[in-house]
């Protein structure tokens, strides 16, 4: 067997998972991507098929996980992340955060692997402190419509820390704030693909509430760099990774319209239940522990993302959009 380090990336055919596959292959790892393709897409990783150090397993980690041979690292990114997805499949969302995480922690323990879990800024709920620091416990409604996602991630953090403390397992926890870039699904319901695809189709932009809620958008390349540094660090507690450059949804819509060279014409709809009004990461820990901070400006990141969308927007039909914040 090769002496290359081997990494398992669950959700490997998803938006972030596919970018992680690219990064670890570029770093010289043998990459095993695993995905049940409920929300992932093989098109995101088709350029990797045929590479000697890449393999794909079509599997549901909530049921059972088996990977032959050694494993050095596990990155657990399997989960629906957009509101359209997890509101449609809430039980699967809860299961991948609980049963799936449990299965993977057991695998990590057997293999002696270090495991990093993808948590989210949604563990903070509709925050009562701003910006959000890792020590904040959050303001989450466990029985609301968003509870299936928020509480799945909160449980995921809790069981991961239990394995770290009780079994001495090496674990890392990244709390991901709103991220964007190539390979986002055009119709996944998150604000950036919704705005861009609507603008490309010549439609009004759908704004929920009055658009005064804020978000902080991080370009995917910056996020992947932060995750990579966290995995290789020796810090087991949660770390926020995101871009603290905060903007209101209405201002963001105006930026998108300006980028597209069209007039900003919003269509306002009722704000969803428990929609956070503020979202901005405090990245002090990431700076101090990882030496990380975002490098790509929103203007540059949007330009790169628009180029991707222009290539892929053909045939996208108008559908439900939702600009509630989702981190993945």
NORVENRA-V428053 format. One record per helix or strand of 3 or more residues. SS is the DSSP state (A for helix, B for strand). FROM is the first residue (numbers start at 1). TO is the last residue. Records with the same first field share a line. If there is no record, write none. Layout:
SS->FROM-TO, FROM-TO
This chain:
B->6-10, 30-35, 54-58, 73-76, 114-120, 171-176, 205-208, 214-216, 239-241, 246-248, 266-269
A->15-26, 42-44, 46-48, 83-88, 90-111, 121-124, 147-167, 191-200, 220-231, 249-260, 284-290, 298-312
